[in-house]
Amino acid sequence: MELRAAFSASLKQARTARGLTQESFSDVSSRTYMSALERGIRAPTIEKLEELCEVMEVHTLSLLALSY
């Protein structure tokens, strides 16, 4: 599986496992951006990745490891 697709799937899996909606990230991101990340259309910066992980209460490295 391509890395971007694997990351997208991992992001969605982590979000849904915690019962969060895309709107739950409204303080750090728009729903449209979250949707684009989960569909593999966009890729986050390191800073944005950290913000998203803070909302999910997941360590950034854990989310990246899920992608591999």
VMD Tcl script that draws the C-alpha trace (Angstrom):
set ca {
  {0.00 0.00 0.00}
  {1.27 3.46 -0.85}
  {2.45 5.44 2.18}
  {-0.04 8.29 1.73}
  {-2.94 5.84 1.47}
  {-1.67 3.93 4.50}
  {-1.37 7.16 6.50}
  {-4.88 8.20 5.47}
  {-6.31 4.90 6.63}
  {-4.39 5.10 9.92}
  {-5.61 8.63 10.58}
  {-9.21 7.65 10.00}
  {-8.83 4.49 12.09}
  {-7.35 6.44 15.03}
  {-10.05 9.12 14.78}
  {-12.97 6.71 14.65}
  {-11.50 4.45 17.37}
  {-11.70 7.43 19.71}
  {-15.24 8.27 18.68}
  {-14.24 11.58 17.14}
  {-15.85 13.20 14.12}
  {-14.04 15.32 11.56}
  {-15.74 18.30 13.19}
  {-13.98 17.44 16.46}
  {-10.82 18.92 14.94}
  {-12.36 22.34 14.29}
  {-9.90 24.07 16.65}
  {-6.91 22.92 14.57}
  {-8.36 22.12 11.15}
  {-11.41 22.35 8.92}
  {-13.64 19.38 8.19}
  {-12.74 19.77 4.51}
  {-9.02 19.47 5.30}
  {-9.61 16.41 7.49}
  {-11.61 14.82 4.71}
  {-8.81 15.50 2.22}
  {-6.27 13.95 4.61}
  {-8.38 10.85 5.11}
  {-8.87 10.43 1.37}
  {-5.14 10.80 0.68}
  {-5.57 14.00 -1.33}
  {-3.50 16.10 1.07}
  {-0.55 15.38 3.37}
  {-0.06 17.21 6.69}
  {3.00 19.14 7.76}
  {4.82 17.90 10.86}
  {3.28 20.75 12.86}
  {-0.24 19.94 11.68}
  {0.30 16.25 12.37}
  {1.24 17.10 15.95}
  {-1.91 19.23 16.37}
  {-4.13 16.46 15.02}
  {-2.53 13.91 17.33}
  {-3.07 16.19 20.33}
  {-6.80 16.27 19.59}
  {-6.88 12.46 19.33}
  {-4.60 12.09 22.38}
  {-2.28 9.86 20.35}
  {1.49 10.18 20.18}
  {2.61 11.35 16.75}
  {5.01 8.45 16.40}
  {2.22 5.98 17.16}
  {0.12 7.34 14.31}
  {3.07 7.20 11.93}
  {3.89 3.65 13.04}
  {0.32 2.57 12.20}
  {1.02 3.68 8.64}
  {3.74 1.08 8.19}
}
mol new
graphics top color blue
foreach p $ca { graphics top sphere $p radius 0.5 }
foreach p [lrange $ca 0 end-1] q [lrange $ca 1 end] { graphics top cylinder $p $q radius 0.2 }
display resetview
